[in-house]
């Protein structure tokens, strides 16, 4: 069993595990009707009106007037009865000091986010009625990290536990929020710019959610004041990766030092069987230096498996208005190279790396840009094995110079229940076409590099979201092509489908990767569960992967807990020659549950069981995992520094 849990989650397991065993909770629903309205509909408190893709949740009994020929549904809100139970439980728990403190520790205040929530919408839509108006005063409002909501800024914490945490928490300073804004007083309202700004704030590690409100002035209708509302995360925490008392590591961190959005992490490593047994490291990150949108990272590690020191600065093209981007990085690394073909062999090496790149973006249309970039990178090995032109090519000293041109059109939509449970998620849409040239000046020969990449992403009404990327890159050494890669991917997720009282999404990911005249020492791999006891893994130069995941967002609301069930099936073909051979076919079948408790301050818990089916000499295995699930951002249509396409390198 593989455990990687936040330390605070141990409290969660001990306190609420008994409750999770009896979540067989049901609700009685007002009878669902589907009819044509001619005048009005009465909506009771505790029920939701579903009209096309919009939800209406009233605080009290309400009469809603609708136009004719509008179909609708009325469903019970499972949160409603749960919150009533919560209120009853809170009243009873308040009878004694001990039960009141225990209740405050376990539960937050009952709440319903009473807001219209579209399944998917363009980020700029809400700002379009104010387009062209003048921006007046700009204010920043931080809401409580516990029991707060950017959708309802009037909500206050009521429980003892939430009040205590909110009072202890050092909020992100207003000056830091303003440093991450793209607009100023006196400028005209640009709906796309404001939508981009919400997205920029949400990508900060210190911010859980963000929303911008425009407030028209009554005396001057052409002027709107701007209120930026943000909700922080609990910034101080710890993480434990535990195998045994003889092999573990843990981290302690603060993601928001003194409210300045600085990120500092200390790490400790211990392995009884290594020399040295003890190791340590730290990382320091700055997401935005003084409003320049330049990100900085400093890292140091001194452990039995790696010693490194490095720093980097970077500014990417995160909005169409950004004219200049670039970055610089320096790194010194000492570690071990473990060839995939000989897994027990360890080859020590030390290298120095440096990189410098700069780019200029030209805005051709509102959301279309031409981006030109250049880069120089250098890798020098201080310690390495014997190297020739045809052996140990991984350790070659090399200087590579790049030039690239990219044409990109990109917008964003907002939705929910995709990779997370309820946080606003930004979905990229658009088109990308890029060309990269490189010149490799290594210690044995010179060669040219050519790369072409294209991408497309869109959300199709009633069909879902699809993104497609394809890339081809290779070196030309004299009249021969070598070390080439062809990589193409298709990612899809369905619309949010209502199934009774719950929701459902289907995810499909397909990837094909083919090495072309590979001379390098690396190879393609798949999940490390497909290996023998001697750590021998299947390898290849061609790989085709299909992944299907069905996620069922249940209506179960067990006094704060939200649940989603999922089934994930992966199919891999991996080979050096004939790809679609049954002897080269690997598969895995998994089921799991994700649990998010709104009444607790802990992250999503995921319990997963997977069966791995292997051909030939590789054994079938199973795995049961309990771990934290941190949703990732969408990576489609990204423009980064010029680089070669990456083949799967060696795995530590």
Buried (B, 14 or more C-beta within 10 A) or exposed (E): EEEEBBEBBEBBEEEBEEBBEEBEBEBEBBEEEEEEBEEEBEBEEBBBBBBEEEBBBBEEEBEBEBEEEEEBEBBBBBBBBBBEBBEEBBEEBEEEEEEBEBBBBBBBBBBBBEEEBBBBBBBBEBBEEBEEBBBBEBBBBBBBBBBBBBBBBEBEBBBBBBBBBBEEBBBBBBEBBBBBBBBEEEEEBBBBBBBBBBBBBBBBEBBBBBBBBBBBBEEEEEBBBBBBBBBBBBBEBEBBBEEEEEBBBBBBBBBBBEBBBBBBBBBBBBBEEBEEEEBBBBBBBBBBEEEEBBBBBBBBBBBBEBBBBBBBBBBBBBBBBBEEBBBEBBBBBBBBBBBBEEBEEEBEBBBBBBBBBBBBBEBEEEBBBEBEBBBBBBBBBEEBEEBEEEEBBBBBBBBBBBBBBBBBBBBBBBBBBBBBBBBBBBBBBBBBBBBBBBBBEBEEEEBEBBBEBBBBBBBEEEEBBBBBBBBBBBBBBEEEBBBBBBBBBBBBBBBBBEEEBBBBBBBBBBBBBBBBEBEEBBBBBBBEBBBEEEEBBBBBBBBBBBBBBBBBBBBBBBBBBBBBBBEBBBBBBBBBEEBEEEEBBBBBBBBBBBBBBBBBBBBBBBEBEBBBBBBEEBEEBEBEBBBBBEEEEBEBBBBBBBBBBEBBBBEE
